[in-house]
């Protein structure tokens, strides 16, 4: 019984995490993170 509860909790957390990731991608967060990462990389190697 204990293992079944743990598996249900893990599944619920996985579904919640995937839902939040999807919400962030649909909200435009992926584009923002990519733009910031590109800016940081170009500044570190001296191109920016």
C-alpha positions as CSV (number, residue, x, y, z in Angstrom):
1,X,0.0,0.0,0.0
2,X,2.9,2.4,0.9
3,X,4.5,1.9,-2.5
4,X,1.3,2.5,-4.3
5,X,0.8,5.9,-2.6
6,X,4.4,6.9,-3.4
7,X,3.9,6.0,-7.1
8,X,0.7,8.0,-7.2
9,X,2.5,11.0,-5.7
10,X,5.3,10.7,-8.2
11,X,2.9,10.5,-11.1
12,X,1.0,13.6,-9.8
13,X,4.2,15.6,-9.4
14,X,5.3,14.5,-12.9
15,X,2.0,15.6,-14.4
16,X,2.2,18.9,-12.5
17,X,5.8,19.6,-13.7
18,X,4.9,18.8,-17.3
19,X,1.9,21.1,-17.1
20,X,3.9,24.0,-15.7
21,X,6.6,23.5,-18.3
22,X,4.0,23.5,-21.1
23,X,2.4,26.7,-19.6
24,X,5.8,28.4,-19.6
25,X,6.5,27.4,-23.2
26,X,3.1,28.6,-24.3
27,X,3.6,31.9,-22.4
28,X,6.8,32.7,-24.3
29,X,9.2,31.9,-21.6
30,X,11.3,29.6,-23.8
31,X,12.1,32.5,-26.2
32,X,13.1,34.7,-23.3
33,X,15.4,32.2,-21.8
34,X,17.0,31.5,-25.2
35,X,17.6,35.2,-25.9
36,X,19.1,35.7,-22.4
37,X,21.4,32.7,-22.9
38,X,22.6,33.9,-26.3
39,X,23.3,37.4,-24.8
40,X,25.3,35.9,-22.0
41,X,27.3,33.7,-24.3
42,X,28.2,36.5,-26.7
43,X,29.2,38.7,-23.8
44,X,31.4,36.0,-22.3
45,X,33.4,35.5,-25.4
46,X,33.7,39.2,-26.2
47,X,31.4,39.5,-29.2
48,X,28.8,41.7,-27.6
